[in-house]
Amino acid sequence: MSDSLLVDRFGREHRDLRVSLTDRCNLRCTYCMPAEGVPWLPGPQLLTTDELVRLVRIAVSLGITEVRLTGGEPLLRPDVVDVVAALSSWPDAPELSLTSNGVRLPTLAAPLAHAGLRRVNISLDTLRADRFKDLTRRDMLEQTLAGVSAAVRAGLRPVKVNTVLMRGVNDDEAGDLLAWALDEGVELRFIEQMPLDAQQIWRRDEMITAEEIEQQLGERFVLTPADGRGSDPSERFLVDGGPAVVGIVASVSRPFCGSCDRLRLTADGQLRNCLFAHDESDLRTSLRRGASDDDLAAQMLACVAVKKAGHGIDYPTFIQPNRPMSAIGG
């Protein structure tokens, strides 16, 4: 693997770019946004497909090898299949994956795979229809489960299912969710709840920690640490000796900032060097003012160069970003 030019002052090489296709979502998850939703970005502020493809192409020339399409809900973008096809058409095309709530995957999984998508992550926090409706404010569990099955059939493997456990809400389902994932042949990943909600009501002492998740799973399964984590945000464990695995993304209680290789491009063309950053690099304005590819590359390099050592969630000076996850892109 060739060296990436996107290197920060701590020597971290950046190879993973998360690209938000839209800030819109068809669910209203309680830990993400209020029931009425949040103000969506006006259409003219969003990157056009040509603009998005150009910026990703420049990032790839600087060393990006993996691109994950995110949102909001990326499958709400009408030309999402065309975006995937464009990004997968280059000789040095990055590995393409996508994060979705799964609702639209029953009809889109096969076309996306044909266009060049390789993997998919699907968000699912409960297997109970009533609880799903309470959590998402939408009665769409059946569609999400169908989306998981469609992704498996389309060969978007490994299909990873992302779960956020919340105290007093769904924290009694850890074992059931893992048993379901093993039956379905998908890889479950538990993600600690992070301070990225629009309401800014997250509390550190109310969060279900990685240690608690391990304890709950250990009551029903034997977990053995798996090798080869690298820059993967997920700590992976063999389940009952393997080969099946389960992951835990402990962004808060066990931060992995020292190996972070990720950048984020928002739907309105802002480059962020950290999920919790307060500063953004405005690539959209530069692009629309006629910046050359070299100019835009220099702006990307400058953004990476000033990346902080860590997100600092546990420091007294930590301030939650003013953009929620739906506007940043996971």
Buried (B, 14 or more C-beta within 10 A) or exposed (E): EEEBBBBBEEEBBBBBBBBBBBBBBBBBBBBBBEEEBBEBBEEEEBBBBEBBBBBBBBBBBBBBBBBBBBBBBBBBBEEBBEBBBBBBEEEEBBBBBBBBBBBBBBEBBBBBBEBBBBBBBBBBBBBBEEBBBEBBBBEBBEBBBBBBBBBBEBBBBBBBBBBBBBEEBBEEBBBBBBBBBBEBEBBBBBBBBBBBBBEEEBEEEEBBBBEBBBEBBEEEBEBEEBEEBEBBBBBBBBBEEEEBBBBBBBBBBEBBBEEBBBBBBBBBBBBBBBBBBEEBBBBBEBBEEEBEEEBBBEBBBEBBEEBBEBBBBEEEEEEBBEBBBBBBBB
